[in-house]
Amino acid sequence: MNGLKEMLYVFDFKRSHNACFSLCSSAVSAMVKVTEKLLLEKGTPKTNKLDEIRTLNLSGLGLNCKDLPVPLLSRLRNLEQLNLSGNRLQELPRGLSLPSLRMLDCSNNNMEDVTSLESLHALEELRLQDNVYLTASDNCKVMFFLPKLSMLNGKDIRSSANHLRHVNHENLKKRVVQLWETKFSLPNPPTENKLKALESDFVNAVCTQIKFGPSTHNDYTKWRVEILAKEHLCSLMVNRKGREEEDVNTKHINGIPSTPKRKIPDTDACKDEGSAMKRGRTTVAPPPESRSRTFSHLRSSPPSSDESLCSHRRSGRIVASSNGEESRMETPKKCMKATPKKRANEDGMSVQVTIPESEGLVGLKPLHVLQCHSKQDSPEDFGTQLWACAFEPSRGDSGQTSEFVATCGGESICLIHCESGLVQKKYKVPGEEFFSLSWSRVMMSRGNRTARPCSILAAGGKRGVVKLIHPRVSIAYGEFRASRRSISTLRFSARQQSILFTGAYDNKIVMWDIGDVDSDYNFKVQQLLVLQTSSTPLHLCLPPNNPDTHLLAACDKGMLCFNIQLNKNKAQRSADMEVTFPAYKKEDKHTDYHTIDGLAFLTDDVVVSKCFTLGSIYLWSWSRTRASRPNNNSEVSAVILAVLQWSSTDLPYLSLSTCPSKGYVMCGDEKGAVWMYHVTEILKNKGKNFDAAPPTKVLQWPSPFREGVGTVEGASINSVAADPQLNYLVALTDKNMVVVWKRITEF
């Protein structure tokens, strides 16, 4: 009993001591004022300039929030460590900007609100011990909104923070969306009073009905779902307003909306003075001879059979994202697809596909037409433009090619099973517009077991952020900002599979190492090299024989070659040389052939490229072109091997693709046809005959039909891709349609 009393006495003594200390601090506070002179005295290194201070100790001064002048403290632009322990802070002042701050000590204060720390994005270490009013929910909040935080109160929280920012966030987002879809809907008309009442009811419902995680995290859960509910309601209103504006402004051609080509709005992060962020299809007048050119082989063949388009519905699965954005990996509620029999879908819509007669060497037939990137899963969306597609790389040493293709366009990325036509996964980020994607296989550790390779997908678009996705387990496990401007193209190295190149509208190509991932999906991104271009990079290629030393970049103003060896000292480099083409000599004030909007390797040495408005495609030798470079000149003429005849369209950014194992080059046109060239025989001429070789086969537009709308006319083919064995060919259009062809004959 005496021992107990003694313990209580000691405890009471500490309380009295703390109370006494608090009174003393109050007295000190009345005398201490945070001035520039005080900051210079308390900061290190010793200097007479605030922006040179790296460490600042303001502990034990009895400071309140009002004692911290925001304009003065915000001059500490390079401050890395700040000690505010032993004060009387209830929160930090709002609007405080310390962009370099990595370590903050707020222990032994009266902190009640941690959201005031949200502006400190660079924080890596935070101490909040001995703040009696803070709870486990407050710890969760700082782990969520501080993306770089790795140490909290002296403990490594990277794994738990990663889980909170991704898996926990997606579970909460899924529950918020499900509650909305089952119990709420937008008012019609959406008046201000109705929307305020709806927001109040929806927020109250999510806060009271959604339960997730341990009870100690209840406050965090309510905080997150309230934010998510408001964001979801806001996104619905924005999408509704956008659709209404499209209905007013969009012109209809033959019942199908026609939207402007490749326009993207500026984002807040990209409003630099003088930057025009338009991926616009600029109309350039072709020469008279090009305008009058016709191709008889583009005439439609008589239809041989009908197939119907229907929608397919599957349950979705939620995955992770960061920064509070909505991002869902799911199978869409509505997508048009072609099936052998004509039948009505869930919306009472039926579509038929006219298949032209099989002819020529290729032997492909249209199998599916999918409308799977629609905004709000609307079957009326024919305005979303689709930009890039790529087949999943084969797994292991089996050599078996995948039947899964990834497609991107609008705010979503889809993973499609070509044979069945089912959209297996869908990753969605409202407000984003994805322009490019690339597959790779990185090593994933599994605890004490041997690390194994897993297929991942990188995608980027107008926000300048690269999303890293592990589609097989439905997880978007991370992201990083690659540019302040929109990302135009992505490319992984086939040899060093964690090396990723990003091209953006800031006229830069950046080489990154995204590293491997562990079982908790922790990863580390490192910037290795910056390559300067004079215009927007549109396509990137690594020569198969030397992918570690050279990079080819097809740009808006020419073809550039870069030395990417890392044993050089320069972290930023300009092009090693520019490859020029014979068409440049034909330019005048009305025509410009410098835009290279198609690029791919057909063999280790044969490069295929396309000049905008030229009406033809070049095949040229990589090794012979480099060898012919005169005296290390900055320009070298491409050694042309063959020329392929193509559409005379003046529509840019219709990219081409190759199938090296079968010797094929493929490129879509502005009318929905895919031009295919079997170039084995053509290359045997070895540059002796430069007459434009006609295509081996032209796959005509499959002419899907919709009741109430009619036949959907041919759309511009923005991108094409084939699996390595050419079992499937996929084409993306600027009218939100994915067309899948299947090989039906042996070569």
ChimeraX attribute file (.defattr): number of C-alpha atoms within 10 A of each C-alpha:
attribute: neighborCount
match mode: 1-to-1
recipient: residues
	/A:1	6
	/A:2	7
	/A:3	8
	/A:4	9
	/A:5	10
	/A:6	11
	/A:7	12
	/A:8	12
	/A:9	12
	/A:10	12
	/A:11	12
	/A:12	12
	/A:13	12
	/A:14	12
	/A:15	12
	/A:16	12
	/A:17	12
	/A:18	12
	/A:19	12
	/A:20	12
	/A:21	15
	/A:22	16
	/A:23	13
	/A:24	13
	/A:25	19
	/A:26	18
	/A:27	13
	/A:28	15
	/A:29	19
	/A:30	12
	/A:31	9
	/A:32	14
	/A:33	15
	/A:34	16
	/A:35	14
	/A:36	15
	/A:37	12
	/A:38	12
	/A:39	20
	/A:40	18
	/A:41	15
	/A:42	16
	/A:43	21
	/A:44	17
	/A:45	13
	/A:46	14
	/A:47	12
	/A:48	13
	/A:49	12
	/A:50	22
	/A:51	14
	/A:52	18
	/A:53	23
	/A:54	19
	/A:55	19
	/A:56	21
	/A:57	17
	/A:58	19
	/A:59	18
	/A:60	18
	/A:61	23
	/A:62	25
	/A:63	26
	/A:64	18
	/A:65	15
	/A:66	11
	/A:67	16
	/A:68	17
	/A:69	14
	/A:70	16
	/A:71	11
	/A:72	14
	/A:73	19
	/A:74	17
	/A:75	18
	/A:76	23
	/A:77	17
	/A:78	17
	/A:79	24
	/A:80	19
	/A:81	20
	/A:82	21
	/A:83	17
	/A:84	22
	/A:85	24
	/A:86	22
	/A:87	24
	/A:88	23
	/A:89	25
	/A:90	19
	/A:91	19
	/A:92	20
	/A:93	17
	/A:94	13
	/A:95	14
	/A:96	20
	/A:97	18
	/A:98	21
	/A:99	17
	/A:100	17
	/A:101	22
	/A:102	19
	/A:103	20
	/A:104	21
	/A:105	21
	/A:106	26
	/A:107	21
	/A:108	20
	/A:109	25
	/A:110	20
	/A:111	21
	/A:112	16
	/A:113	14
	/A:114	16
	/A:115	14
	/A:116	16
	/A:117	20
	/A:118	18
	/A:119	16
	/A:120	22
	/A:121	18
	/A:122	17
	/A:123	24
	/A:124	17
	/A:125	21
	/A:126	22
	/A:127	20
	/A:128	22
	/A:129	17
	/A:130	15
	/A:131	18
	/A:132	12
	/A:133	12
	/A:134	16
	/A:135	14
	/A:136	13
	/A:137	18
	/A:138	19
	/A:139	17
	/A:140	18
	/A:141	23
	/A:142	19
	/A:143	24
	/A:144	26
	/A:145	20
	/A:146	20
	/A:147	20
	/A:148	17
	/A:149	23
	/A:150	20
	/A:151	18
	/A:152	18
	/A:153	15
	/A:154	12
	/A:155	11
	/A:156	13
	/A:157	15
	/A:158	18
	/A:159	14
	/A:160	15
	/A:161	24
	/A:162	23
	/A:163	19
	/A:164	19
	/A:165	24
	/A:166	23
	/A:167	19
	/A:168	21
	/A:169	26
	/A:170	27
	/A:171	16
	/A:172	22
	/A:173	25
	/A:174	20
	/A:175	19
	/A:176	23
	/A:177	17
	/A:178	12
	/A:179	17
	/A:180	18
	/A:181	10
	/A:182	8
	/A:183	9
	/A:184	13
	/A:185	12
	/A:186	14
	/A:187	10
	/A:188	7
	/A:189	8
	/A:190	12
	/A:191	9
	/A:192	9
	/A:193	9
	/A:194	14
	/A:195	16
	/A:196	12
	/A:197	10
	/A:198	18
	/A:199	17
	/A:200	13
	/A:201	12
	/A:202	21
	/A:203	19
	/A:204	15
	/A:205	18
	/A:206	23
	/A:207	19
	/A:208	10
	/A:209	12
	/A:210	15
	/A:211	16
	/A:212	15
	/A:213	10
	/A:214	8
	/A:215	12
	/A:216	11
	/A:217	19
	/A:218	17
	/A:219	16
	/A:220	21
	/A:221	24
	/A:222	22
	/A:223	14
	/A:224	19
	/A:225	24
	/A:226	20
	/A:227	12
	/A:228	23
	/A:229	26
	/A:230	15
	/A:231	15
	/A:232	19
	/A:233	19
	/A:234	13
	/A:235	15
	/A:236	16
	/A:237	15
	/A:238	14
	/A:239	15
	/A:240	15
	/A:241	12
	/A:242	12
	/A:243	16
	/A:244	12
	/A:245	11
	/A:246	14
	/A:247	12
	/A:248	9
	/A:249	11
	/A:250	16
	/A:251	14
	/A:252	11
	/A:253	10
	/A:254	12
	/A:255	13
	/A:256	19
	/A:257	17
	/A:258	16
	/A:259	18
	/A:260	13
	/A:261	17
	/A:262	18
	/A:263	13
	/A:264	16
	/A:265	13
	/A:266	17
	/A:267	17
	/A:268	10
	/A:269	13
	/A:270	20
	/A:271	14
	/A:272	13
	/A:273	6
	/A:274	6
	/A:275	12
	/A:276	13
	/A:277	19
	/A:278	16
	/A:279	19
	/A:280	14
	/A:281	14
	/A:282	12
	/A:283	11
	/A:284	15
	/A:285	14
	/A:286	19
	/A:287	16
	/A:288	8
	/A:289	8
	/A:290	16
	/A:291	13
	/A:292	9
	/A:293	11
	/A:294	10
	/A:295	11
	/A:296	6
	/A:297	12
	/A:298	17
	/A:299	9
	/A:300	15
	/A:301	14
	/A:302	10
	/A:303	13
	/A:304	10
	/A:305	12
	/A:306	19
	/A:307	24
	/A:308	25
	/A:309	28
	/A:310	28
	/A:311	25
	/A:312	18
	/A:313	13
	/A:314	13
	/A:315	8
	/A:316	16
	/A:317	18
	/A:318	24
	/A:319	29
	/A:320	28
	/A:321	27
	/A:322	22
	/A:323	13
	/A:324	18
	/A:325	18
	/A:326	24
	/A:327	24
	/A:328	26
	/A:329	27
	/A:330	22
	/A:331	23
	/A:332	25
	/A:333	18
	/A:334	23
	/A:335	25
	/A:336	25
	/A:337	30
	/A:338	26
	/A:339	21
	/A:340	14
	/A:341	13
	/A:342	16
	/A:343	16
	/A:344	15
	/A:345	18
	/A:346	13
	/A:347	10
	/A:348	10
	/A:349	19
	/A:350	22
	/A:351	29
	/A:352	27
	/A:353	28
	/A:354	21
	/A:355	22
	/A:356	20
	/A:357	15
	/A:358	15
	/A:359	12
	/A:360	10
	/A:361	12
	/A:362	21
	/A:363	17
	/A:364	21
	/A:365	21
	/A:366	23
	/A:367	25
	/A:368	30
	/A:369	30
	/A:370	24
	/A:371	26
	/A:372	32
	/A:373	31
	/A:374	25
	/A:375	20
	/A:376	15
	/A:377	14
	/A:378	14
	/A:379	19
	/A:380	12
	/A:381	19
	/A:382	22
	/A:383	22
	/A:384	21
	/A:385	28
	/A:386	29
	/A:387	27
	/A:388	25
	/A:389	27
	/A:390	22
	/A:391	24
	/A:392	21
	/A:393	20
	/A:394	16
	/A:395	14
	/A:396	11
	/A:397	6
	/A:398	7
	/A:399	10
	/A:400	12
	/A:401	16
	/A:402	18
	/A:403	17
	/A:404	22
	/A:405	22
	/A:406	23
	/A:407	30
	/A:408	27
	/A:409	26
	/A:410	24
	/A:411	21
	/A:412	25
	/A:413	30
	/A:414	25
	/A:415	26
	/A:416	24
	/A:417	17
	/A:418	23
	/A:419	15
	/A:420	13
	/A:421	21
	/A:422	22
	/A:423	24
	/A:424	19
	/A:425	24
	/A:426	27
	/A:427	27
	/A:428	23
	/A:429	17
	/A:430	19
	/A:431	17
	/A:432	18
	/A:433	26
	/A:434	32
	/A:435	27
	/A:436	28
	/A:437	26
	/A:438	24
	/A:439	24
	/A:440	22
	/A:441	22
	/A:442	20
	/A:443	17
	/A:444	21
	/A:445	18
	/A:446	13
	/A:447	10
	/A:448	6
	/A:449	7
	/A:450	9
	/A:451	16
	/A:452	12
	/A:453	15
	/A:454	18
	/A:455	18
	/A:456	20
	/A:457	21
	/A:458	21
	/A:459	26
	/A:460	30
	/A:461	26
	/A:462	29
	/A:463	22
	/A:464	25
	/A:465	20
	/A:466	23
	/A:467	20
	/A:468	22
	/A:469	24
	/A:470	17
	/A:471	22
	/A:472	12
	/A:473	11
	/A:474	19
	/A:475	23
	/A:476	27
	/A:477	25
	/A:478	21
	/A:479	19
	/A:480	14
	/A:481	13
	/A:482	22
	/A:483	22
	/A:484	19
	/A:485	27
	/A:486	28
	/A:487	31
	/A:488	25
	/A:489	26
	/A:490	27
	/A:491	22
	/A:492	25
	/A:493	19
	/A:494	17
	/A:495	14
	/A:496	14
	/A:497	17
	/A:498	18
	/A:499	22
	/A:500	23
	/A:501	25
	/A:502	26
	/A:503	33
	/A:504	26
	/A:505	25
	/A:506	21
	/A:507	17
	/A:508	23
	/A:509	28
	/A:510	19
	/A:511	21
	/A:512	19
	/A:513	18
	/A:514	18
	/A:515	17
	/A:516	20
	/A:517	19
	/A:518	14
	/A:519	11
	/A:520	16
	/A:521	18
	/A:522	16
	/A:523	14
	/A:524	11
	/A:525	14
	/A:526	11
	/A:527	15
	/A:528	16
	/A:529	19
	/A:530	20
	/A:531	20
	/A:532	18
	/A:533	23
	/A:534	15
	/A:535	17
	/A:536	24
	/A:537	32
	/A:538	24
	/A:539	25
	/A:540	23
	/A:541	21
	/A:542	22
	/A:543	22
	/A:544	16
	/A:545	12
	/A:546	11
	/A:547	17
	/A:548	18
	/A:549	13
	/A:550	18
	/A:551	21
	/A:552	24
	/A:553	26
	/A:554	27
	/A:555	24
	/A:556	23
	/A:557	17
	/A:558	23
	/A:559	24
	/A:560	23
	/A:561	21
	/A:562	19
	/A:563	17
	/A:564	21
	/A:565	13
	/A:566	12
	/A:567	6
	/A:568	8
	/A:569	8
	/A:570	10
	/A:571	12
	/A:572	13
	/A:573	17
	/A:574	16
	/A:575	19
	/A:576	16
	/A:577	19
	/A:578	18
	/A:579	20
	/A:580	18
	/A:581	19
	/A:582	13
	/A:583	14
	/A:584	15
	/A:585	10
	/A:586	11
	/A:587	13
	/A:588	10
	/A:589	5
	/A:590	9
	/A:591	16
	/A:592	20
	/A:593	21
	/A:594	22
	/A:595	23
	/A:596	24
	/A:597	24
	/A:598	25
	/A:599	26
	/A:600	25
	/A:601	23
	/A:602	22
	/A:603	18
	/A:604	14
	/A:605	16
	/A:606	21
	/A:607	23
	/A:608	26
	/A:609	23
	/A:610	28
	/A:611	26
	/A:612	26
	/A:613	26
	/A:614	24
	/A:615	19
	/A:616	19
	/A:617	24
	/A:618	25
	/A:619	25
	/A:620	25
	/A:621	22
	/A:622	20
	/A:623	14
	/A:624	14
	/A:625	17
	/A:626	17
	/A:627	11
	/A:628	13
	/A:629	16
	/A:630	11
	/A:631	6
	/A:632	11
	/A:633	10
	/A:634	14
	/A:635	14
	/A:636	18
	/A:637	15
	/A:638	22
	/A:639	22
	/A:640	22
	/A:641	21
	/A:642	24
	/A:643	22
	/A:644	21
	/A:645	18
	/A:646	22
	/A:647	23
	/A:648	22
	/A:649	21
	/A:650	19
	/A:651	19
	/A:652	24
	/A:653	24
	/A:654	22
	/A:655	25
	/A:656	25
	/A:657	22
	/A:658	26
	/A:659	20
	/A:660	17
	/A:661	12
	/A:662	15
	/A:663	15
	/A:664	19
	/A:665	25
	/A:666	22
	/A:667	26
	/A:668	28
	/A:669	23
	/A:670	20
	/A:671	17
	/A:672	23
	/A:673	22
	/A:674	26
	/A:675	22
	/A:676	21
	/A:677	22
	/A:678	18
	/A:679	19
	/A:680	11
	/A:681	9
	/A:682	18
	/A:683	18
	/A:684	12
	/A:685	12
	/A:686	14
	/A:687	17
	/A:688	11
	/A:689	14
	/A:690	15
	/A:691	11
	/A:692	15
	/A:693	17
	/A:694	17
	/A:695	18
	/A:696	15
	/A:697	20
	/A:698	22
	/A:699	23
	/A:700	24
	/A:701	24
	/A:702	28
	/A:703	21
	/A:704	25
	/A:705	21
	/A:706	18
	/A:707	12
	/A:708	9
	/A:709	13
	/A:710	15
	/A:711	19
	/A:712	20
	/A:713	18
	/A:714	19
	/A:715	22
	/A:716	23
	/A:717	30
	/A:718	26
	/A:719	28
	/A:720	26
	/A:721	24
	/A:722	24
	/A:723	22
	/A:724	19
	/A:725	15
	/A:726	20
	/A:727	19
	/A:728	25
	/A:729	24
	/A:730	25
	/A:731	27
	/A:732	30
	/A:733	29
	/A:734	26
	/A:735	26
	/A:736	24
	/A:737	27
	/A:738	25
	/A:739	24
	/A:740	27
	/A:741	23
	/A:742	19
	/A:743	17
	/A:744	13
	/A:745	12
	/A:746	8
	/A:747	8
